[in-house]
Amino acid sequence: MLKSKKLFVILFLIAGFLFLFGNVQKASAQNGIFISTLSKIPGYKIIKDYGIGSNAYFFSSNSYSAKKTISAIFNNINKRAPQGANACINFKLFSARGRFFVGYCEYVTISSSK
C-alpha cells in the first residue's frame, strides 16, 4: 500500500511539473499520463516524424526521489532521441509492475515555418 501511494505522489508531481513548465496541451490519466505539446508550437511545422516505436523508458521509484525521477526521465528522453529529432510532441508515462514507471515519447523534427 505504501509503494502505491509513493507512486501516485511521484506521478502527480511529474504531471504537475510538466503541466506548469512544459507547455502542455492536455494531460489525462487513463492508464497513465498522456501529454501532447503539438498545439503549443505555433509557427513551426513538422518536417519528419520518427514515431513512438518501441523505445520504452523504465524508471524505478525506489532509487529516486521525485525530483531525481523527473531529471532521469528528461535525461533519458534527450539521450534516446534519434539523430535529427529536436522535439518530443507526445509523451505517455504510466506505472508498471508496482514500483516502475514506463514512458514513451514521439520524436519529430520541427522547423520554423517563416
N, CA, C and O atoms as a GROMACS GRO file, in nm:
protein
  456
    1MET      N    1   0.082  -0.119   0.000
    1MET     CA    2   0.000   0.000   0.000
    1MET      C    3   0.086   0.126   0.000
    1MET      O    4   0.055   0.224  -0.068
    2LEU      N    5   0.195   0.122   0.076
    2LEU     CA    6   0.282   0.238   0.085
    2LEU      C    7   0.349   0.266  -0.048
    2LEU      O    8   0.367   0.382  -0.086
    3LYS      N    9   0.387   0.160  -0.121
    3LYS     CA   10   0.452   0.178  -0.251
    3LYS      C   11   0.357   0.243  -0.351
    3LYS      O   12   0.398   0.330  -0.428
    4SER      N   13   0.229   0.202  -0.351
    4SER     CA   14   0.136   0.260  -0.447
    4SER      C   15   0.107   0.407  -0.414
    4SER      O   16   0.085   0.487  -0.505
    5LYS      N   17   0.107   0.444  -0.287
    5LYS     CA   18   0.090   0.586  -0.251
    5LYS      C   19   0.209   0.667  -0.298
    5LYS      O   20   0.194   0.779  -0.348
    6LYS      N   21   0.328   0.610  -0.282
    6LYS     CA   22   0.450   0.679  -0.325
    6LYS      C   23   0.450   0.699  -0.476
    6LYS      O   24   0.487   0.806  -0.524
    7LEU      N   25   0.408   0.597  -0.551
    7LEU     CA   26   0.400   0.607  -0.697
    7LEU      C   27   0.299   0.714  -0.739
    7LEU      O   28   0.325   0.792  -0.830
    8PHE      N   29   0.185   0.715  -0.672
    8PHE     CA   30   0.083   0.814  -0.704
    8PHE      C   31   0.136   0.955  -0.682
    8PHE      O   32   0.115   1.044  -0.765
    9VAL      N   33   0.204   0.977  -0.570
    9VAL     CA   34   0.259   1.109  -0.540
    9VAL      C   35   0.362   1.149  -0.644
    9VAL      O   36   0.363   1.263  -0.690
   10ILE      N   37   0.450   1.057  -0.682
   10ILE     CA   38   0.553   1.087  -0.781
   10ILE      C   39   0.490   1.117  -0.916
   10ILE      O   40   0.530   1.213  -0.982
   11LEU      N   41   0.392   1.036  -0.960
   11LEU     CA   42   0.325   1.062  -1.087
   11LEU      C   43   0.252   1.196  -1.084
   11LEU      O   44   0.252   1.269  -1.183
   12PHE      N   45   0.190   1.228  -0.971
   12PHE     CA   46   0.120   1.355  -0.958
   12PHE      C   47   0.218   1.472  -0.968
   12PHE      O   48   0.190   1.572  -1.034
   13LEU      N   49   0.334   1.460  -0.903
   13LEU     CA   50   0.435   1.566  -0.909
   13LEU      C   51   0.489   1.584  -1.051
   13LEU      O   52   0.508   1.696  -1.097
   14ILE      N   53   0.513   1.473  -1.119
   14ILE     CA   54   0.562   1.480  -1.257
   14ILE      C   55   0.459   1.546  -1.347
   14ILE      O   56   0.493   1.632  -1.428
   15ALA      N   57   0.332   1.506  -1.333
   15ALA     CA   58   0.226   1.565  -1.415
   15ALA      C   59   0.215   1.715  -1.388
   15ALA      O   60   0.200   1.794  -1.481
   16GLY      N   61   0.221   1.754  -1.261
   16GLY     CA   62   0.214   1.895  -1.227
   16GLY      C   63   0.331   1.974  -1.282
   16GLY      O   64   0.314   2.085  -1.333
   17PHE      N   65   0.450   1.917  -1.271
   17PHE     CA   66   0.570   1.983  -1.324
   17PHE      C   67   0.559   2.003  -1.474
   17PHE      O   68   0.586   2.111  -1.526
   18LEU      N   69   0.518   1.898  -1.544
   18LEU     CA   70   0.507   1.907  -1.690
   18LEU      C   71   0.395   2.003  -1.731
   18LEU      O   72   0.409   2.075  -1.829
   19PHE      N   73   0.286   2.003  -1.656
   19PHE     CA   74   0.175   2.093  -1.688
   19PHE      C   75   0.215   2.239  -1.671
   19PHE      O   76   0.181   2.323  -1.753
   20LEU      N   77   0.288   2.268  -1.564
   20LEU     CA   78   0.326   2.406  -1.536
   20LEU      C   79   0.439   2.457  -1.625
   20LEU      O   80   0.439   2.573  -1.667
   21PHE      N   81   0.535   2.370  -1.654
   21PHE     CA   82   0.656   2.416  -1.721
   21PHE      C   83   0.677   2.359  -1.861
   21PHE      O   84   0.774   2.395  -1.928
   22GLY      N   85   0.590   2.271  -1.907
   22GLY     CA   86   0.614   2.204  -2.034
   22GLY      C   87   0.522   2.247  -2.147
   22GLY      O   88   0.518   2.178  -2.249
   23ASN      N   89   0.449   2.356  -2.133
   23ASN     CA   90   0.354   2.400  -2.236
   23ASN      C   91   0.263   2.285  -2.276
   23ASN      O   92   0.253   2.250  -2.394
   24VAL      N   93   0.198   2.228  -2.180
   24VAL     CA   94   0.117   2.108  -2.201
   24VAL      C   95  -0.021   2.145  -2.253
   24VAL      O   96  -0.086   2.236  -2.200
   25GLN      N   97  -0.064   2.075  -2.355
   25GLN     CA   98  -0.198   2.095  -2.408
   25GLN      C   99  -0.300   2.018  -2.325
   25GLN      O  100  -0.403   2.074  -2.286
   26LYS      N  101  -0.273   1.894  -2.298
   26LYS     CA  102  -0.367   1.814  -2.220
   26LYS      C  103  -0.291   1.707  -2.143
   26LYS      O  104  -0.187   1.658  -2.188
   27ALA      N  105  -0.343   1.673  -2.030
   27ALA     CA  106  -0.288   1.564  -1.950
   27ALA      C  107  -0.405   1.488  -1.894
   27ALA      O  108  -0.486   1.544  -1.820
   28SER      N  109  -0.416   1.361  -1.927
   28SER     CA  110  -0.528   1.283  -1.877
   28SER      C  111  -0.475   1.151  -1.826
   28SER      O  112  -0.375   1.098  -1.875
   29ALA      N  113  -0.542   1.098  -1.727
   29ALA     CA  114  -0.499   0.972  -1.667
   29ALA      C  115  -0.597   0.862  -1.704
   29ALA      O  116  -0.706   0.853  -1.648
   30GLN      N  117  -0.557   0.779  -1.798
   30GLN     CA  118  -0.634   0.660  -1.830
   30GLN      C  119  -0.560   0.545  -1.764
   30GLN      O  120  -0.599   0.500  -1.656
   31ASN      N  121  -0.455   0.498  -1.826
   31ASN     CA  122  -0.364   0.404  -1.765
   31ASN      C  123  -0.240   0.476  -1.717
   31ASN      O  124  -0.151   0.414  -1.659
   32GLY      N  125  -0.233   0.605  -1.740
   32GLY     CA  126  -0.117   0.682  -1.703
   32GLY      C  127  -0.140   0.827  -1.739
   32GLY      O  128  -0.252   0.876  -1.733
   33ILE      N  129  -0.033   0.894  -1.775
   33ILE     CA  130  -0.040   1.035  -1.810
   33ILE      C  131  -0.001   1.049  -1.956
   33ILE      O  132   0.106   1.002  -1.997
   34PHE      N  133  -0.084   1.114  -2.036
   34PHE     CA  134  -0.052   1.140  -2.176
   34PHE      C  135  -0.043   1.290  -2.195
   34PHE      O  136  -0.134   1.364  -2.157
   35ILE      N  137   0.066   1.336  -2.252
   35ILE     CA  138   0.090   1.479  -2.269
   35ILE      C  139   0.119   1.507  -2.415
   35ILE      O  140   0.206   1.444  -2.475
   36SER      N  141   0.046   1.601  -2.472
   36SER     CA  142   0.069   1.642  -2.609
   36SER      C  143   0.103   1.790  -2.612
   36SER      O  144   0.029   1.872  -2.557
   37THR      N  145   0.214   1.825  -2.675
   37THR     CA  146   0.256   1.965  -2.684
   37THR      C  147   0.246   2.018  -2.826
   37THR      O  148   0.299   2.125  -2.855
   38LEU      N  149   0.180   1.945  -2.913
   38LEU     CA  150   0.177   1.981  -3.055
   38LEU      C  151   0.116   2.119  -3.079
   38LEU      O  152   0.167   2.194  -3.162
   39SER      N  153   0.009   2.153  -3.010
   39SER     CA  154  -0.055   2.283  -3.034
   39SER      C  155   0.021   2.398  -2.970
   39SER      O  156  -0.012   2.514  -2.994
   40LYS      N  157   0.121   2.369  -2.891
   40LYS     CA  158   0.196   2.473  -2.821
   40LYS      C  159   0.321   2.517  -2.898
   40LYS      O  160   0.405   2.588  -2.844
   41ILE      N  161   0.334   2.476  -3.023
   41ILE     CA  162   0.449   2.517  -3.104
   41ILE      C  163   0.400   2.588  -3.230
   41ILE      O  164   0.432   2.545  -3.341
   42PRO      N  165   0.324   2.698  -3.215
   42PRO     CA  166   0.275   2.768  -3.334
   42PRO      C  167   0.392   2.831  -3.410
   42PRO      O  168   0.493   2.868  -3.350
   43GLY      N  169   0.377   2.842  -3.539
   43GLY     CA  170   0.482   2.899  -3.622
   43GLY      C  171   0.587   2.797  -3.660
   43GLY      O  172   0.688   2.832  -3.722
   44TYR      N  173   0.566   2.672  -3.626
   44TYR     CA  174   0.659   2.565  -3.661
   44TYR      C  175   0.584   2.457  -3.737
   44TYR      O  176   0.464   2.440  -3.720
   45LYS      N  177   0.655   2.385  -3.820
   45LYS     CA  178   0.595   2.273  -3.890
   45LYS      C  179   0.680   2.149  -3.870
   45LYS      O  180   0.802   2.158  -3.852
   46ILE      N  181   0.615   2.034  -3.874
   46ILE     CA  182   0.686   1.908  -3.856
   46ILE      C  183   0.746   1.867  -3.990
   46ILE      O  184   0.674   1.852  -4.090
   47ILE      N  185   0.876   1.850  -3.992
   47ILE     CA  186   0.946   1.809  -4.113
   47ILE      C  187   0.953   1.657  -4.122
   47ILE      O  188   0.933   1.600  -4.230
   48LYS      N  189   0.982   1.592  -4.010
   48LYS     CA  190   0.994   1.446  -4.010
   48LYS      C  191   0.940   1.392  -3.879
   48LYS      O  192   0.967   1.448  -3.772
   49ASP      N  193   0.863   1.284  -3.886
   49ASP     CA  194   0.809   1.219  -3.768
   49ASP      C  195   0.876   1.084  -3.752
   49ASP      O  196   0.869   0.999  -3.841
   50TYR      N  197   0.943   1.063  -3.639
   50TYR     CA  198   1.014   0.938  -3.614
   50TYR      C  199   0.925   0.834  -3.548
   50TYR      O  200   0.964   0.718  -3.536
   51GLY      N  201   0.806   0.874  -3.506
   51GLY     CA  202   0.712   0.782  -3.443
   51GLY      C  203   0.750   0.749  -3.300
   51GLY      O  204   0.855   0.790  -3.250
   52ILE      N  205   0.664   0.673  -3.236
   52ILE     CA  206   0.689   0.635  -3.097
   52ILE      C  207   0.777   0.511  -3.092
   52ILE      O  208   0.868   0.503  -3.009
   53GLY      N  209   0.751   0.417  -3.178
   53GLY     CA  210   0.832   0.295  -3.180
   53GLY      C  211   0.817   0.215  -3.052
   53GLY      O  212   0.715   0.225  -2.983
   54SER      N  213   0.918   0.137  -3.021
   54SER     CA  214   0.911   0.052  -2.902
   54SER      C  215   1.018   0.090  -2.800
   54SER      O  216   1.053   0.008  -2.715
   55ASN      N  217   1.070   0.212  -2.808
   55ASN     CA  218   1.169   0.257  -2.710
   55ASN      C  219   1.099   0.301  -2.583
   55ASN      O  220   1.047   0.412  -2.575
   56ALA      N  221   1.098   0.214  -2.485
   56ALA     CA  222   1.036   0.248  -2.357
   56ALA      C  223   1.144   0.291  -2.259
   56ALA      O  224   1.258   0.244  -2.265
   57TYR      N  225   1.108   0.380  -2.170
   57TYR     CA  226   1.198   0.428  -2.066
   57TYR      C  227   1.149   0.372  -1.934
   57TYR      O  228   1.033   0.391  -1.898
   58PHE      N  229   1.236   0.305  -1.861
   58PHE     CA  230   1.198   0.246  -1.732
   58PHE      C  231   1.266   0.322  -1.619
   58PHE      O  232   1.385   0.350  -1.625
   59PHE      N  233   1.189   0.355  -1.517
   59PHE     CA  234   1.241   0.429  -1.402
   59PHE      C  235   1.190   0.363  -1.276
   59PHE      O  236   1.072   0.334  -1.264
   60SER      N  237   1.279   0.340  -1.182
   60SER     CA  238   1.242   0.281  -1.054
   60SER      C  239   1.211   0.391  -0.954
   60SER      O  240   1.287   0.487  -0.941
   61SER      N  241   1.100   0.377  -0.884
   61SER     CA  242   1.064   0.478  -0.784
   61SER      C  243   1.136   0.454  -0.652
   61SER      O  244   1.136   0.542  -0.566
   62ASN      N  245   1.197   0.338  -0.634
   62ASN     CA  246   1.267   0.310  -0.508
   62ASN      C  247   1.400   0.382  -0.499
   62ASN      O  248   1.441   0.422  -0.390
   63SER      N  249   1.467   0.401  -0.610
   63SER     CA  250   1.602   0.455  -0.606
   63SER      C  251   1.608   0.605  -0.633
   63SER      O  252   1.716   0.663  -0.632
   64TYR      N  253   1.494   0.670  -0.656
   64TYR     CA  254   1.493   0.813  -0.687
   64TYR      C  255   1.392   0.886  -0.600
   64TYR      O  256   1.287   0.833  -0.565
   65SER      N  257   1.427   1.008  -0.566
   65SER     CA  258   1.324   1.096  -0.510
   65SER      C  259   1.244   1.148  -0.629
   65SER      O  260   1.282   1.123  -0.743
   66ALA      N  261   1.136   1.219  -0.605
   66ALA     CA  262   1.054   1.271  -0.715
   66ALA      C  263   1.136   1.363  -0.805
   66ALA      O  264   1.124   1.356  -0.928
   67LYS      N  265   1.218   1.449  -0.747
   67LYS     CA  266   1.297   1.543  -0.826
   67LYS      C  267   1.398   1.469  -0.913
   67LYS      O  268   1.416   1.504  -1.030
   68LYS      N  269   1.463   1.368  -0.859
   68LYS     CA  270   1.561   1.292  -0.937
   68LYS      C  271   1.492   1.210  -1.045
   68LYS      O  272   1.549   1.190  -1.152
   69THR      N  273   1.370   1.163  -1.019
   69THR     CA  274   1.297   1.087  -1.120
   69THR      C  275   1.264   1.175  -1.239
   69THR      O  276   1.278   1.131  -1.354
   70ILE      N  277   1.222   1.298  -1.214
   70ILE     CA  278   1.193   1.391  -1.324
   70ILE      C  279   1.319   1.417  -1.404
   70ILE      O  280   1.315   1.418  -1.527
   71SER      N  281   1.431   1.439  -1.338
   71SER     CA  282   1.558   1.461  -1.407
   71SER      C  283   1.596   1.338  -1.489
   71SER      O  284   1.641   1.351  -1.603
   72ALA      N  285   1.579   1.219  -1.431
   72ALA     CA  286   1.613   1.096  -1.502
   72ALA      C  287   1.527   1.078  -1.626
   72ALA      O  288   1.576   1.035  -1.731
   73ILE      N  289   1.399   1.111  -1.616
   73ILE     CA  290   1.309   1.099  -1.730
   73ILE      C  291   1.356   1.189  -1.844
   73ILE      O  292   1.368   1.144  -1.958
   74PHE      N  293   1.381   1.317  -1.814
   74PHE     CA  294   1.421   1.409  -1.920
   74PHE      C  295   1.560   1.378  -1.975
   74PHE      O  296   1.585   1.397  -2.094
   75ASN      N  297   1.651   1.331  -1.890
   75ASN     CA  298   1.783   1.290  -1.939
   75ASN      C  299   1.772   1.173  -2.034
   75ASN      O  300   1.838   1.171  -2.138
   76ASN      N  301   1.688   1.074  -2.001
   76ASN     CA  302   1.670   0.959  -2.090
   76ASN      C  303   1.601   0.997  -2.219
   76ASN      O  304   1.634   0.944  -2.325
   77ILE      N  305   1.505   1.089  -2.212
   77ILE     CA  306   1.438   1.134  -2.334
   77ILE      C  307   1.540   1.200  -2.427
   77ILE      O  308   1.540   1.174  -2.547
   78ASN      N  309   1.625   1.283  -2.372
   78ASN     CA  310   1.725   1.352  -2.453
   78ASN      C  311   1.831   1.256  -2.507
   78ASN      O  312   1.875   1.272  -2.621
   79LYS      N  313   1.872   1.158  -2.429
   79LYS     CA  314   1.975   1.064  -2.472
   79LYS      C  315   1.927   0.973  -2.586
   79LYS      O  316   2.005   0.937  -2.673
   80ARG      N  317   1.799   0.938  -2.584
   80ARG     CA  318   1.747   0.840  -2.679
   80ARG      C  319   1.686   0.901  -2.804
   80ARG      O  320   1.630   0.829  -2.888
   81ALA      N  321   1.694   1.031  -2.818
   81ALA     CA  322   1.635   1.095  -2.936
   81ALA      C  323   1.709   1.050  -3.062
   81ALA      O  324   1.832   1.046  -3.062
   82PRO      N  325   1.637   1.017  -3.168
   82PRO     CA  326   1.702   0.981  -3.294
   82PRO      C  327   1.780   1.100  -3.348
   82PRO      O  328   1.747   1.216  -3.320
   83GLN      N  329   1.883   1.071  -3.425
   83GLN     CA  330   1.963   1.178  -3.483
   83GLN      C  331   1.875   1.265  -3.573
   83GLN      O  332   1.807   1.214  -3.662
   84GLY      N  333   1.875   1.394  -3.550
   84GLY     CA  334   1.794   1.488  -3.627
   84GLY      C  335   1.666   1.530  -3.558
   84GLY      O  336   1.608   1.633  -3.594
   85ALA      N  337   1.621   1.453  -3.459
   85ALA     CA  338   1.498   1.489  -3.387
   85ALA      C  339   1.529   1.602  -3.289
   85ALA      O  340   1.632   1.601  -3.221
   86ASN      N  341   1.440   1.700  -3.282
   86ASN     CA  342   1.462   1.811  -3.191
   86ASN      C  343   1.342   1.842  -3.103
   86ASN      O  344   1.339   1.945  -3.036
   87ALA      N  345   1.242   1.753  -3.101
   87ALA     CA  346   1.125   1.777  -3.016
   87ALA      C  347   1.056   1.644  -2.985
   87ALA      O  348   1.060   1.549  -3.063
   88CYS      N  349   0.992   1.641  -2.869
   88CYS     CA  350   0.905   1.531  -2.830
   88CYS      C  351   0.766   1.590  -2.821
   88CYS      O  352   0.739   1.672  -2.732
   89ILE      N  353   0.674   1.550  -2.911
   89ILE     CA  354   0.542   1.614  -2.914
   89ILE      C  355   0.438   1.536  -2.835
   89ILE      O  356   0.340   1.596  -2.790
   90ASN      N  357   0.454   1.409  -2.819
   90ASN     CA  358   0.360   1.329  -2.742
   90ASN      C  359   0.438   1.243  -2.646
   90ASN      O  360   0.532   1.174  -2.684
   91PHE      N  361   0.399   1.247  -2.519
   91PHE     CA  362   0.469   1.171  -2.417
   91PHE      C  363   0.367   1.099  -2.331
   91PHE      O  364   0.270   1.159  -2.285
   92LYS      N  365   0.389   0.970  -2.309
   92LYS     CA  366   0.300   0.893  -2.223
   92LYS      C  367   0.382   0.832  -2.111
   92LYS      O  368   0.486   0.770  -2.136
   93LEU      N  369   0.337   0.850  -1.989
   93LEU     CA  370   0.405   0.797  -1.871
   93LEU      C  371   0.304   0.721  -1.788
   93LEU      O  372   0.196   0.774  -1.757
   94PHE      N  373   0.336   0.598  -1.751
   94PHE     CA  374   0.246   0.522  -1.667
   94PHE      C  375   0.324   0.429  -1.576
   94PHE      O  376   0.442   0.401  -1.599
   95SER      N  377   0.257   0.382  -1.473
   95SER     CA  378   0.318   0.294  -1.375
   95SER      C  379   0.304   0.150  -1.422
   95SER      O  380   0.199   0.110  -1.472
   96ALA      N  381   0.410   0.074  -1.404
   96ALA     CA  382   0.406  -0.068  -1.442
   96ALA      C  383   0.476  -0.150  -1.334
   96ALA      O  384   0.580  -0.109  -1.283
   97ARG      N  385   0.420  -0.262  -1.301
   97ARG     CA  386   0.479  -0.353  -1.204
   97ARG      C  387   0.504  -0.288  -1.069
   97ARG      O  388   0.607  -0.313  -1.006
   98GLY      N  389   0.412  -0.206  -1.024
   98GLY     CA  390   0.418  -0.153  -0.889
   98GLY      C  391   0.513  -0.038  -0.867
   98GLY      O  392   0.467   0.072  -0.836
   99ARG      N  393   0.642  -0.058  -0.881
   99ARG     CA  394   0.737   0.047  -0.844
   99ARG      C  395   0.814   0.104  -0.962
   99ARG      O  396   0.912   0.176  -0.942
  100PHE      N  397   0.772   0.074  -1.084
  100PHE     CA  398   0.842   0.123  -1.202
  100PHE      C  399   0.752   0.214  -1.284
  100PHE      O  400   0.630   0.195  -1.289
  101PHE      N  401   0.814   0.312  -1.347
  101PHE     CA  402   0.746   0.397  -1.444
  101PHE      C  403   0.792   0.356  -1.582
  101PHE      O  404   0.908   0.319  -1.600
  102VAL      N  405   0.702   0.362  -1.678
  102VAL     CA  406   0.737   0.336  -1.817
  102VAL      C  407   0.692   0.458  -1.896
  102VAL      O  408   0.580   0.506  -1.878
  103GLY      N  409   0.778   0.507  -1.985
  103GLY     CA  410   0.744   0.623  -2.065
  103GLY      C  411   0.772   0.601  -2.212
  103GLY      O  412   0.865   0.529  -2.248
  104TYR      N  413   0.692   0.662  -2.297
  104TYR     CA  414   0.711   0.659  -2.442
  104TYR      C  415   0.708   0.801  -2.494
  104TYR      O  416   0.632   0.885  -2.444
  105CYS      N  417   0.788   0.830  -2.594
  105CYS     CA  418   0.796   0.964  -2.649
  105CYS      C  419   0.789   0.955  -2.802
  105CYS      O  420   0.849   0.867  -2.862
  106GLU      N  421   0.716   1.046  -2.864
  106GLU     CA  422   0.712   1.054  -3.011
  106GLU      C  423   0.803   1.169  -3.055
  106GLU      O  424   0.775   1.286  -3.029
  107TYR      N  425   0.910   1.133  -3.121
  107TYR     CA  426   1.009   1.232  -3.164
  107TYR      C  427   0.978   1.286  -3.303
  107TYR      O  428   0.933   1.212  -3.390
  108VAL      N  429   1.002   1.413  -3.322
  108VAL     CA  430   0.984   1.477  -3.452
  108VAL      C  431   1.096   1.577  -3.474
  108VAL      O  432   1.166   1.616  -3.380
  109THR      N  433   1.113   1.617  -3.598
  109THR     CA  434   1.199   1.729  -3.632
  109THR      C  435   1.107   1.842  -3.672
  109THR      O  436   1.025   1.828  -3.763
  110ILE      N  437   1.121   1.956  -3.603
  110ILE     CA  438   1.039   2.072  -3.636
  110ILE      C  439   1.127   2.184  -3.687
  110ILE      O  440   1.246   2.193  -3.655
  111SER      N  441   1.066   2.270  -3.767
  111SER     CA  442   1.138   2.384  -3.823
  111SER      C  443   1.043   2.503  -3.828
  111SER      O  444   0.921   2.487  -3.840
  112SER      N  445   1.099   2.621  -3.819
  112SER     CA  446   1.019   2.742  -3.827
  112SER      C  447   0.955   2.752  -3.965
  112SER      O  448   1.020   2.727  -4.066
  113SER      N  449   0.827   2.790  -3.968
  113SER     CA  450   0.758   2.800  -4.096
  113SER      C  451   0.772   2.938  -4.157
  113SER      O  452   0.706   2.968  -4.257
  114LYS      N  453   0.854   3.022  -4.099
  114LYS     CA  454   0.873   3.159  -4.150
  114LYS      C  455   0.976   3.163  -4.260
  114LYS      O  456   1.004   3.269  -4.315
   0.00000   0.00000   0.00000
